[in-house]
């Protein structure tokens, strides 16, 4: 335990003093599509700054690591509401259950949406009276299997769609993950690849208008296809351990490395303190990030007959935008 705590403190001190990844990947910011898939969907996970690839918390864990689905002993349901900046909301729902022996099945869905927005033009900056809709959504199906008492894997296939003022974009993406108990106390190690797939672009074409250079006064309408972009693929590898356990308390610490295709690498630290299996307090920090650097959260576990109800809340700080909040309700039975 002392060695593990010393390692955590060393990483934190080094990260505080200098940028761990000063140039790797930062030039790729803004080069991916479907970026709503990068929003954390679970208040329980967000309270730990999403350092949860090596944790089997609830049904929403399959969003971060499909391999965690085979670690649940009961049927799990999780629903989240995220209040994002600019009056944008994100709703997420997931469930998982054992279907036969070592085989598990889960489903998840999320939708990022806002109220219809009024169209404006350079001639009518106050609005034209016409409204358009923006929505991002996905639906995923997850299969996982417990290969041994220590190792499990999982795969998620999901359909992702964006609708911006009638311009629609669709893609099929895949998540893959593993979950491994090392056998050393409660130490576990996991790796996951999320949002892997081919490039995508909006359906149809758009009209590009420009002046004819020959005449100088005639407008030419040129129909052009949209440009393709890659999905926000991210590779996560992490470890977690219950560093202190007694009859009434559990202290869990997690360390995770994120490698996204559209940003620089980052290290994430998270911790969760559980008292009497009723109250949870969480905190986390993301190094090498300009937004959502630290987070705080709490949760309550309420027995309801043979079921267990969970209520989780998380706060994450934004520097340039208003701070988002997350609320998650979970049920185990």
URCORPE-V974567 format. One record per residue. RES is the residue in one letter. NEAR is the number of other C-alpha atoms within 10 Angstrom. Layout:
# URCORPE-V974567
res,near
RES,NEAR
RES,NEAR
This chain:
# URCORPE-V974567
res,near
X,10
X,8
X,8
X,12
X,11
X,11
X,12
X,15
X,12
X,12
X,14
X,16
X,11
X,11
X,17
X,12
X,8
X,11
X,13
X,17
X,15
X,11
X,11
X,12
X,15
X,14
X,11
X,13
X,12
X,11
X,14
X,18
X,19
X,21
X,14
X,16
X,21
X,13
X,13
X,20
X,27
X,30
X,30
X,34
X,29
X,29
X,30
X,29
X,29
X,28
X,30
X,29
X,34
X,30
X,25
X,20
X,18
X,26
X,28
X,33
X,26
X,32
X,24
X,27
X,30
X,33
X,33
X,32
X,37
X,28
X,24
X,17
X,11
X,14
X,18
X,22
X,22
X,24
X,23
X,24
X,19
X,22
X,18
X,19
X,13
X,10
X,9
X,15
X,16
X,22
X,19
X,22
X,22
X,24
X,24
X,28
X,20
X,21
X,12
X,9
X,8
X,15
X,17
X,21
X,20
X,25
X,22
X,23
X,19
X,22
X,20
X,21
X,18
X,16
X,13
X,13
X,14
X,13
X,15
X,14
X,9
X,7
X,8
X,10
X,9
X,11
X,14
X,12
X,10
X,10
X,13
X,13
X,15
X,18
X,18
X,21
X,21
X,22
X,19
X,22
X,19
X,24
X,23
X,27
X,24
X,22
X,12
X,10
X,10
X,13
X,20
X,24
X,24
X,25
X,25
X,26
X,18
X,20
X,15
X,22
X,18
X,22
X,17
X,13
X,14
X,12
X,15
X,16
X,18
X,17
X,18
X,19
X,20
X,19
X,26
X,24
X,26
X,26
X,29
X,22
X,20
X,13
X,9
X,8
X,10
X,12
X,17
X,22
X,21
X,25
X,23
X,25
X,21
X,25
X,23
X,18
X,15
X,13
X,15
X,19
X,17
X,21
X,13
X,12
X,12
X,14
X,11
X,12
X,11
X,13
X,12
X,12
X,10
X,7
X,8
X,9
X,10
X,11
X,13
X,13
X,13
X,12
X,12
X,11
X,14
X,13
X,9
X,13
X,15
X,18
X,25
X,22
X,22
X,19
X,19
X,24
X,22
X,23
X,23
X,24
X,22
X,18
X,17
X,12
X,11
X,9
X,8
X,10
X,15
X,17
X,18
X,18
X,26
X,27
X,23
X,24
X,20
X,20
X,18
X,20
X,19
X,21
X,21
X,20
X,23
X,19
X,23
X,24
X,25
X,26
X,23
X,22
X,18
X,19
X,15
X,12
X,14
X,14
X,17
X,20
X,21
X,25
X,24
X,26
X,23
X,24
X,21
X,19
X,16
X,10
X,14
X,19
X,17
X,22
X,22
X,23
X,25
X,21
X,22
X,18
X,17
X,15
X,13
X,11
X,8
X,7
X,12
X,14
X,17
X,19
X,20
X,24
X,23
X,26
X,21
X,24
X,16
X,16
X,10
X,8
X,11
X,13
X,15
X,18
X,18
X,24
X,21
X,23
X,20
X,22
X,22
X,21
X,14
